[in-house]
Amino acid sequence: MKKVERINTIMRYINNRAHFTISELMREFNISRSTAIRDIREIEAMGMPLVAEVGRDGGYFVMNNAVLPTVRFTDNEIKALFIAFMATKNQQLPYLKSRQSLGEKLLSLISENQQDDLVLLNQILLFEGTNPNNPDLLELSDLPHPMLEKLIQILILDRYLLITIKEEKVINSYPIYLLHLYHEKSFWLIEGFDLKEEKKKTFPVDHLINVKLYPTKKRLSRKKILEKGSKQEEVINLVLELGPKAIAQFKKYHPLKVSISYTNPYQTTAILKTFINVNKSEELTELTNWLLFLGEDIRVREVPEEVLEGLQGRLYLYFP
């Protein structure tokens, strides 16, 4: 471990402990006593307020209510932060407006040489959704749905919510316990447990009109909710084996909540397992079109009869 990196790590180690000794540093970082003492002196010179305790069991502790020194980043840490900014700037992330001020603060903490490295990386690296004509780190180019930040703020207080959703031309409200808030295929989705119907449901954040806390005197506990949800897990009724051509098509497009598991180290074969609700005609039609889109490089292990009938009907249109 390089000295700068070790000093930064020791500072974090010290700051997270009420008390420490030279012997503890020697064991934790596999360094000699003289190196540990030199590092402690350098950390004190940087401004960390350490107080030495004299005696057989003496050591050091950080003075309470003292101002800590400026954070220092290694070159690799700076690059990691910068690349994370670049990779996520067009992801419809919450608090996107704070990225500019955050970026400015980070840039003020690093040296000119480190800044030069970031300028070069900004010219070389391009990620999905980046405008090649203006690959600006701090560009606010894809603001998320305005309700997303409000939803997150309320979630910090409680996960029992009353959400109002616009579904086609109808507005409905659902009391839910929010299980997950996740981002998939450029959409933010709410996965929640409907407290009235007592089953899992998924709602697009783009359809969210309002959200507020759901005050209930008698609540289902999280443990009970998870138990009820696990009992209602949908049974797998579609199993496909995918070859390399089908995998390539899958990467171009696949329905929400459908994933594949690779079956060899070279990722040239995979298996797909999911549940298909054959009672929803729109979903059935979409799935039929998607299976045709995957092409011939698939092997069917299990499929509902309704899906087979749909495929046969579509093929008959092309080959009567």
SVG drawing of the C-alpha trace seen along z (x, -y; Angstrom):
<svg xmlns="http://www.w3.org/2000/svg" viewBox="-61 -25 72 54">
<polyline fill="none" stroke="black" stroke-width="0.4" points="0.0,0.0 1.4,-3.4 2.1,-6.0 -0.6,-8.4 -3.2,-5.7 -2.1,-4.3 -2.3,-7.7 -5.9,-8.2 -6.9,-4.8 -5.4,-5.3 -7.3,-8.6 -10.6,-6.9 -9.6,-4.1 -8.8,-6.6 -11.9,-8.8 -14.2,-5.7 -12.8,-4.8 -13.0,-6.4 -9.5,-5.1 -6.6,-3.4 -3.0,-2.4 0.2,-2.2 0.1,1.6 -3.4,1.7 -2.1,-0.3 0.8,2.0 -1.4,5.1 -4.2,3.5 -1.9,2.1 1.1,4.6 3.6,1.8 6.5,1.3 6.3,-0.7 8.5,-3.4 6.3,-3.7 3.1,-3.9 4.6,-6.7 5.7,-8.6 2.3,-8.3 0.6,-9.5 2.9,-12.6 2.1,-13.3 -1.6,-13.0 -1.3,-15.4 0.7,-17.9 -2.2,-17.8 -4.5,-19.1 -6.3,-16.0 -6.7,-16.8 -5.2,-13.8 -4.8,-13.6 -2.1,-11.3 -2.8,-9.4 0.1,-8.6 0.4,-5.3 0.7,-1.5 -2.6,-1.3 -2.3,-4.7 -2.9,-5.5 -4.7,-8.2 -8.1,-9.6 -9.6,-12.3 -10.5,-15.5 -14.3,-16.0 -15.9,-18.9 -12.8,-19.7 -12.5,-20.7 -11.2,-17.7 -8.6,-18.3 -9.6,-18.6 -10.4,-15.3 -7.6,-14.0 -8.3,-11.7 -5.9,-9.3 -5.5,-9.5 -7.5,-6.3 -10.3,-7.5 -10.6,-10.7 -10.9,-8.7 -13.5,-6.4 -15.7,-9.4 -15.3,-11.1 -16.1,-8.0 -19.2,-7.3 -20.4,-10.8 -19.9,-10.3 -21.6,-6.9 -24.7,-8.1 -25.3,-11.6 -28.1,-10.5 -29.8,-7.9 -32.7,-10.0 -31.3,-9.9 -32.8,-11.8 -31.2,-15.0 -29.7,-15.6 -29.7,-19.3 -27.2,-18.8 -24.6,-17.2 -23.2,-20.5 -22.5,-21.9 -21.2,-18.5 -18.9,-18.3 -17.6,-21.8 -16.8,-20.9 -15.0,-17.7 -12.9,-19.6 -11.9,-22.2 -10.3,-19.4 -8.0,-18.0 -4.7,-19.2 -4.2,-20.8 -2.5,-17.6 -5.5,-15.5 -7.8,-18.0 -5.8,-17.7 -6.2,-13.9 -10.0,-14.3 -10.1,-16.7 -8.3,-14.0 -10.7,-11.3 -13.6,-13.5 -12.3,-13.7 -11.7,-10.0 -14.5,-8.2 -18.1,-8.1 -20.9,-6.2 -24.4,-5.3 -26.6,-8.4 -23.6,-10.8 -23.7,-13.5 -20.4,-13.1 -20.5,-16.7 -20.7,-18.0 -19.5,-15.3 -19.7,-17.7 -19.5,-16.1 -21.8,-18.6 -24.5,-18.7 -28.0,-18.3 -29.5,-16.5 -32.0,-14.1 -34.1,-15.2 -36.1,-12.4 -39.9,-12.5 -40.6,-15.4 -42.3,-13.0 -39.2,-10.9 -37.4,-13.1 -40.6,-13.6 -41.1,-9.8 -37.6,-9.3 -37.9,-12.0 -41.1,-10.3 -39.5,-6.9 -36.8,-8.0 -39.6,-8.7 -41.7,-5.6 -42.4,-2.9 -46.2,-2.7 -47.5,-4.9 -50.7,-6.0 -49.8,-6.5 -52.1,-8.0 -51.6,-6.6 -53.0,-7.7 -53.9,-4.6 -55.0,-5.4 -57.9,-7.9 -58.6,-6.7 -57.0,-7.9 -56.6,-5.3 -55.1,-5.3 -53.3,-2.4 -52.1,-1.9 -48.8,0.0 -45.8,1.0 -42.9,0.1 -40.6,3.1 -38.2,1.6 -37.7,-1.5 -35.7,-0.5 -34.5,-1.7 -34.8,0.6 -34.6,-0.1 -34.8,-3.9 -37.9,-3.6 -38.3,-4.1 -40.6,-1.5 -42.2,-1.0 -42.5,2.5 -45.0,2.5 -47.3,4.8 -50.9,3.7 -52.2,3.5 -55.8,3.9 -55.5,6.7 -52.5,8.2 -50.5,8.9 -47.4,7.5 -47.9,4.9 -45.6,2.8 -46.2,-0.9 -44.3,-3.2 -43.1,-6.3 -44.0,-8.2 -47.7,-7.5 -47.4,-8.8 -49.5,-11.9 -49.2,-12.1 -47.6,-10.2 -48.1,-10.6 -47.7,-8.7 -50.4,-6.1 -51.4,-6.4 -52.9,-3.1 -53.6,-2.1 -53.1,1.6 -50.3,2.4 -49.0,5.6 -45.5,6.0 -42.7,6.2 -42.2,9.9 -45.9,10.7 -45.8,8.7 -42.7,10.6 -44.3,14.0 -47.5,13.2 -45.6,12.0 -43.4,15.1 -46.4,17.3 -47.8,15.4 -44.7,15.8 -45.7,16.5 -45.0,19.9 -42.5,20.1 -44.3,21.1 -41.9,20.0 -38.4,21.5 -36.2,20.9 -32.6,21.8 -30.9,19.0 -28.0,19.3 -25.6,16.4 -27.9,14.8 -30.9,14.9 -28.8,13.4 -27.8,10.5 -31.5,9.9 -32.3,10.0 -29.7,7.3 -31.4,5.1 -34.8,5.4 -36.5,7.4 -39.7,6.8 -39.4,5.4 -38.6,7.8 -37.3,10.5 -33.7,11.6 -31.4,14.3 -28.7,16.5 -25.6,17.4 -24.8,21.1 -21.2,20.9 -18.2,18.7 -18.2,17.2 -21.8,15.9 -22.8,17.6 -25.6,19.6 -28.2,18.7 -31.5,19.7 -34.6,17.5 -37.2,18.3 -40.2,16.1 -44.0,16.1 -46.4,15.2 -49.9,14.0 -52.0,15.7 -55.1,13.9 -53.9,10.5 -54.3,10.4 -52.1,7.3 -49.2,8.9 -49.7,12.1 -49.6,10.3 -46.5,8.4 -44.7,11.6 -45.6,13.4 -44.1,10.5 -41.0,10.6 -40.4,14.3 -40.5,13.9 -38.1,11.0 -35.6,13.3 -35.4,15.4 -34.7,19.1 -31.7,19.4 -33.9,20.5 -35.0,23.9 -38.3,24.1 -38.3,26.1 -41.6,24.9 -44.3,22.6 -48.0,22.0 -50.4,23.4 -51.9,19.9 -48.4,18.6 -48.0,21.5 -51.4,20.8 -50.4,17.1 -47.2,18.0 -48.9,20.4 -51.5,17.7 -48.8,15.2 -46.8,17.7 -49.9,18.6 -50.3,14.9 -46.8,15.1 -47.0,18.6 -50.7,19.6"/>
</svg>
